[in-house]
Amino acid sequence: MVAATGSRILLGTGLNEARKIVAYLLSQKSVSRCEIAGSTRRMRETVGDIDILVTSEQPEKVMDLFIKYGGVKSTVVMGESKTTVLLDIGTTCDLRVIKPESFGSALQYFTGSKDHNVKVRKIAIDHNYKLNEYGLYAGDKNIMEGKDERAIYRELGMDYVPPEMREDRGEIDLVLSHKIPSLVELPDIKGDLHLHTKESDGMNTTDEMIAAAMKKNYEYIAITNHSKSLRIAHGMDDDQFMEYFEKIDRLSDKYNIKILKGGEVDILKDGSLDLENDTLKAMDVVIASVHMDTNMNTENMTDRVINAVKTNKVNILGHPTGRLINERQPFQIDLDEVAKYCSKYKTAMEINASPQRLDLNDENILRTSRYGVAYSINTDSHNIYGYDNMELGVGTARRGWLTKNNIINTMNLNDLIKFLKK
């Protein structure tokens, strides 16, 4: 399903289609280079259109191949250097053929954002240069001819700016002072701490979820089925959890991966948790989430979540604002206050990598990171394919300027267990 507001689609949908188009074009002999640009490359949570750049000595042939791509619904406009098509997924895609000598400059320009580029062009002017999509010019000479976009930033006395940070939110000052953070990367992730199985509302068995995690070469995972109050998700009661944990113990001897016992425990209206203390103590990972009674005012919702954190039994605060992109607004909550308590009680805030959630989002990560809070990037997978969404969570974390040191599931198993033991 494609969720859209106006013409904006979910990042997961746009990124997947963009990669298919790139693979299709690169399979053609007439294409020598092909890259995704625009908001998709910046990993924005929604995508207004898809931008793709290619180099080719046969631009007319490339454009003809492009409009014949299987996912094209119709051609909007076709030209020698730019063609726009409407895709079946519900958005447009612009394909530009770029001269090889200008590709680095074009990639920087068409990646954006507009506000970031305005600042970079101003710095170029201060250096007596002119910067545009064709190159970086000293007088009439393009000093970036044939070079990549990193060379542009370097020539301007700046560190390279990762695409996810190019939003004019203070990154320019960081790179000019050479204080750009070393952002978390997908290979840094050592495990997924929010997973569901058939025991609640998942689609796959525990064994299938474990096997899929092993294909990711994860060091550990946590199985975190829903608790009893969430009846629509077949939430498990205390006895069912304790019986399930015996199954986990047996499986731990079978597989070469650490399987952590966990649960996604509902935060009830008064801030109490949905399971008995003995059940919570048996868990390695307690994710606490709000699923019901979400129309509370800011003060009451904030108190509710803080009360749950103050039990000192919560390891991860799940999808902290409860929003579904383009479908459901976040509930009213003071994240600054929540982050303070999460930091105090050693509770990580989740970056939920589900394409519909991406919660916390980038702005809320930037906002809460001031309080020294830890984060956990999890996929909230309900089937074996959900693991692939980890990339979206990492991209969101990068948009929030996080390094691997901010994220608990980049830790090795021993360090993670120390964190979880509070």
C-alpha positions in Angstrom: 0.0 0.0 0.0 1.2 3.5 -0.8 0.3 6.1 1.8 0.5 9.6 0.4 -0.4 13.2 1.4 -0.8 15.1 -1.9 1.9 13.4 -4.0 4.3 12.4 -1.2 4.9 8.7 -0.7 6.7 6.9 2.1 10.5 6.8 1.9 10.5 3.0 2.0 8.3 2.9 -1.2 10.3 5.6 -3.0 13.7 4.2 -2.1 12.8 0.7 -3.2 11.5 1.9 -6.5 14.4 4.2 -7.1 16.8 1.3 -6.6 14.9 -0.8 -9.1 15.2 2.0 -11.7 18.9 2.4 -11.0 19.5 -1.4 -11.4 17.4 -1.4 -14.6 19.4 1.5 -16.1 22.8 0.2 -15.1 22.0 -3.1 -16.9 21.9 -1.1 -20.1 25.2 -0.7 -22.1 24.3 2.9 -22.9 24.5 3.9 -19.2 27.9 4.3 -17.6 26.9 5.8 -14.2 23.7 6.1 -12.3 22.9 7.6 -8.9 19.8 8.5 -6.8 19.6 12.2 -5.8 17.0 14.4 -4.1 15.1 13.8 -0.9 15.4 10.0 -1.4 19.1 10.2 -1.1 18.7 12.5 1.9 16.4 9.8 3.4 13.5 12.1 4.1 10.5 10.2 5.6 8.4 11.0 2.6 9.4 11.6 -1.0 7.7 14.1 -3.3 9.4 12.8 -6.4 12.4 10.6 -7.3 15.5 12.2 -8.8 18.0 10.0 -10.8 21.2 11.1 -12.5 23.0 9.2 -15.3 26.0 9.6 -17.5 25.8 8.4 -21.1 27.1 9.0 -24.6 23.7 8.0 -25.9 21.2 10.2 -24.1 18.4 9.7 -26.5 18.7 5.9 -26.2 18.7 6.2 -22.4 15.6 8.3 -22.4 13.8 5.8 -24.7 14.8 3.0 -22.3 13.6 5.0 -19.3 10.1 5.5 -20.5 9.9 1.8 -21.3 10.7 0.8 -17.6 8.1 -1.5 -16.3 7.0 0.7 -13.4 6.2 3.7 -15.7 2.5 4.6 -15.9 2.9 7.5 -18.3 5.4 10.0 -19.7 5.0 13.6 -18.5 7.7 15.2 -20.6 10.6 13.8 -22.6 13.7 15.7 -23.6 17.3 15.2 -24.5 18.7 15.8 -21.1 15.7 15.5 -18.8 12.6 13.2 -18.9 9.8 13.0 -16.3 7.5 10.0 -15.9 4.7 9.2 -13.6 5.3 5.9 -11.8 2.8 3.2 -10.8 3.7 3.9 -7.2 2.0 7.3 -7.4 4.8 9.8 -7.8 6.9 11.2 -10.6 10.6 10.4 -11.4 13.0 12.8 -13.1 15.9 11.3 -15.0 18.7 13.7 -16.0 21.6 12.8 -18.3 24.7 14.6 -17.0 28.0 15.1 -18.7 30.8 13.1 -16.9 32.8 16.2 -16.1 29.9 17.7 -14.2 28.5 14.6 -12.5 30.0 15.5 -9.0 28.6 19.0 -9.1 25.2 17.8 -10.4 24.9 15.2 -7.7 25.6 17.8 -5.0 23.2 20.2 -6.5 20.3 17.8 -7.2 20.7 16.1 -3.8 19.7 19.3 -2.1 18.2 20.5 0.1 17.6 23.9 -1.5 18.4 25.7 1.8 21.6 23.8 2.3 22.7 24.5 -1.3 22.0 28.3 -0.9 24.4 28.3 2.1 27.1 26.3 0.2 26.8 28.6 -2.8 27.2 31.7 -0.6 30.4 30.1 0.8 31.6 29.6 -2.8 31.0 33.3 -3.5 33.0 34.2 -0.4 35.9 32.2 -1.9 35.5 34.1 -5.3 34.0 31.0 -6.9 30.7 30.3 -8.6 28.9 27.0 -7.8 26.1 25.5 -9.8 25.0 22.1 -11.1 27.7 22.2 -13.8 30.7 22.8 -11.7 32.7 25.0 -9.3 34.1 27.9 -11.4 37.1 30.1 -10.8 36.4 32.6 -13.5 35.5 30.6 -16.6 37.4 27.4 -15.5 35.5 24.5 -13.8 38.0 23.4 -11.2 35.8 20.4 -10.3 35.8 18.9 -13.8 35.6 15.1 -13.4 35.7 15.2 -9.6 33.2 13.9 -7.1 31.1 16.0 -4.8 33.5 15.5 -1.9 36.0 17.7 -3.8 33.5 20.6 -3.8 33.2 20.7 0.0 37.0 20.2 0.3 37.8 23.1 -2.0 35.5 25.3 0.0 37.3 24.5 3.3 34.5 22.2 4.5 34.3 18.7 5.7 32.1 16.4 3.5 28.4 16.7 4.5 26.6 13.4 4.6 23.4 13.7 2.4 21.1 13.0 5.4 22.4 16.1 7.1 21.9 18.6 4.2 18.9 20.4 5.6 20.3 23.7 6.8 19.8 22.8 10.5 23.3 23.9 11.6 25.4 21.4 9.7 27.2 24.2 7.8 28.7 25.6 11.0 29.8 22.1 12.0 31.6 21.4 8.8 33.3 24.7 8.6 34.7 24.1 12.1 35.5 20.5 11.2 33.2 19.1 13.9 31.0 16.9 11.7 30.0 13.8 13.6 30.9 10.3 12.4 27.3 9.2 11.8 26.0 5.7 12.5 26.1 3.3 9.6 24.0 0.2 8.8 26.9 -2.3 9.4 27.2 -0.8 13.0 23.9 -2.5 13.9 24.5 -5.7 15.9 20.9 -6.7 16.5 17.2 -5.9 16.4 15.4 -5.5 19.8 11.8 -5.2 18.7 10.3 -8.2 16.9 7.0 -10.0 16.9 6.1 -13.6 16.2 2.9 -15.7 15.7 2.5 -15.9 19.4 0.9 -12.4 19.2 0.4 -10.6 15.9 3.4 -11.6 13.9 3.2 -13.6 10.7 6.2 -15.9 11.2 7.3 -18.4 13.8 10.0 -17.8 16.3 12.3 -20.2 14.4 11.7 -18.3 11.2 12.4 -14.9 12.7 15.6 -16.3 14.3 16.8 -17.8 11.0 16.1 -14.5 9.2 18.1 -12.6 11.8 21.0 -15.0 11.4 21.1 -14.1 7.7 21.7 -10.6 8.7 24.7 -11.8 10.8 23.2 -10.3 13.9 24.9 -11.0 17.2 21.5 -10.9 19.1 17.8 -10.3 18.8 15.0 -9.7 21.2 11.5 -11.3 20.7 9.1 -8.7 22.1 5.5 -9.8 21.6 2.6 -7.7 22.7 1.1 -7.8 26.3 -2.4 -8.8 27.2 -4.2 -5.4 27.1 -3.6 -5.1 23.3 -6.2 -7.7 22.5 -6.4 -6.7 18.8 -2.8 -7.9 18.5 -3.5 -11.1 20.5 -1.4 -9.8 23.4 0.0 -12.4 25.7 -0.8 -12.6 29.5 1.8 -13.3 32.2 1.4 -17.1 32.1 1.8 -17.1 28.3 5.0 -15.0 28.5 6.6 -17.3 31.1 5.7 -20.4 29.1 7.1 -18.7 26.0 10.4 -17.8 27.8 10.9 -21.6 28.4 10.7 -22.0 24.7 13.3 -19.3 24.2 15.6 -21.0 26.6 15.4 -24.2 24.5 15.9 -22.4 21.3 19.0 -20.6 22.7 20.8 -23.9 22.7 19.8 -24.6 19.1 21.0 -21.4 17.4 24.3 -19.6 17.2 22.7 -16.2 18.1 21.7 -14.7 21.4 17.9 -14.6 21.8 16.9 -12.1 24.4 13.5 -12.6 26.2 11.4 -9.6 25.9 8.0 -8.0 25.5 6.3 -4.9 24.1 4.4 -4.0 27.3 1.5 -1.6 27.1 1.8 1.6 29.2 -1.7 1.8 30.7 -3.6 5.0 31.2 -2.1 5.7 34.7 1.4 4.9 33.6 1.6 1.4 35.1 2.8 -1.5 33.0 0.6 -4.2 31.6 2.3 -7.2 33.2 3.3 -8.4 36.7 6.6 -7.6 38.2 7.8 -11.2 38.1 7.1 -11.4 34.4 9.0 -8.1 33.8 11.9 -9.4 35.9 12.1 -12.5 33.7 12.6 -10.3 30.6 16.0 -9.2 29.2 14.3 -6.4 27.3 11.2 -4.5 28.3 9.8 -2.2 25.6 7.1 0.0 27.0 4.7 1.5 24.4 1.4 3.5 24.3 -1.2 1.9 22.0 -4.5 2.9 23.6 -6.1 6.0 25.1 -4.0 8.2 22.8 -6.2 11.3 22.9 -4.9 12.5 26.3 -3.7 16.1 26.7 0.0 16.9 26.8 0.3 17.1 30.5 -1.5 13.8 31.2 0.2 11.9 28.4 3.6 13.1 29.5 2.9 12.1 33.1 1.7 8.7 31.9 4.9 8.0 30.0 7.2 9.4 32.7 5.4 7.3 35.3 6.2 4.2 33.3 9.8 5.2 32.9 10.0 5.9 36.7 9.2 2.3 37.4 12.8 1.6 36.5 11.7 -1.5 34.6 11.6 0.0 31.1 14.6 -0.6 28.8 13.2 1.0 25.7 10.4 3.5 25.2 8.7 2.2 22.0 7.6 4.5 19.1 7.5 7.5 21.5 5.0 9.7 19.7 2.7 6.9 18.3 2.4 8.5 14.9 1.7 6.7 11.6 3.0 8.8 8.7 0.2 10.3 6.6 -2.3 8.2 8.6 -2.3 9.2 12.3 -1.0 12.3 14.0 1.5 11.9 16.9 -0.2 12.1 20.3 0.4 15.2 22.5 3.5 14.7 24.6 6.4 16.8 26.0 9.4 14.9 24.6 11.8 17.2 26.4 10.5 16.1 29.8 10.3 12.5 28.7 13.9 12.6 27.4 15.1 13.9 30.7 13.6 11.0 32.6 14.7 8.5 30.0 18.3 9.7 30.5 18.0 9.6 34.3 16.5 6.1 34.3 18.7 4.6 31.6 15.8 4.0 29.2 16.6 4.2 25.5 14.2 6.0 23.2 13.2 4.0 20.2 13.8 5.0 16.6 11.2 2.7 15.1 12.2 1.8 11.6 8.8 0.7 10.3 8.2 2.7 7.1 4.9 3.9 8.4 6.4 5.1 11.8 10.0 6.3 11.6 9.3 7.3 15.2 11.2 9.1 16.7 11.6 11.2 13.6 14.7 13.2 12.7 13.5 16.5 14.3 12.6 14.7 17.6 16.0 13.0 17.6 17.8 16.3 17.3 15.5 17.7 20.0 15.9 14.9 22.6 19.6 14.2 22.0 20.4 17.3 24.0 19.6 15.4 27.2 22.1 12.6 26.7 19.5 10.0 26.1 20.3 6.6 24.5 18.5 5.3 21.4 17.6 1.9 20.0 17.0 1.5 16.3 14.5 -1.3 15.8 12.4 -2.6 13.0 9.3 -3.7 14.9 9.2 -6.5 12.4 6.0 -8.6 12.2 7.5 -10.8 9.5 10.9 -11.9 8.2 10.9 -9.2 5.5 10.7 -6.4 8.1 14.3 -6.7 9.0 15.2 -4.9 5.8 13.7 -1.7 7.2 16.6 -1.3 9.5 18.2 0.8 6.8 15.3 3.3 7.1 15.8 3.6 10.9 19.6 4.1 10.4 18.9 6.8 7.8 16.5 8.5 10.2 19.2 8.3 13.0 21.7 9.9 10.6 19.2 12.7 9.8 19.2 13.2 13.6 23.0 13.4 13.6 23.5 10.3 15.8 26.7 8.3 16.0 26.9 4.6 16.9 27.9 5.7 20.5 24.3 7.0 20.9 22.7 3.7 20.0 22.5 0.7 22.2 22.1 -2.0 19.5 25.5 -1.1 18.1 26.9 -2.4 21.3 28.4 -5.9 21.6 26.3 -8.4 23.6 28.2 -8.0 26.8 27.9 -4.2 26.8 24.3 -4.4 25.8 23.4 -6.7 28.7 25.2 -4.3 31.1 23.0 -1.5 29.8 19.8 -3.5 30.0 20.5 -4.6 33.6 20.2 -1.0 34.7 
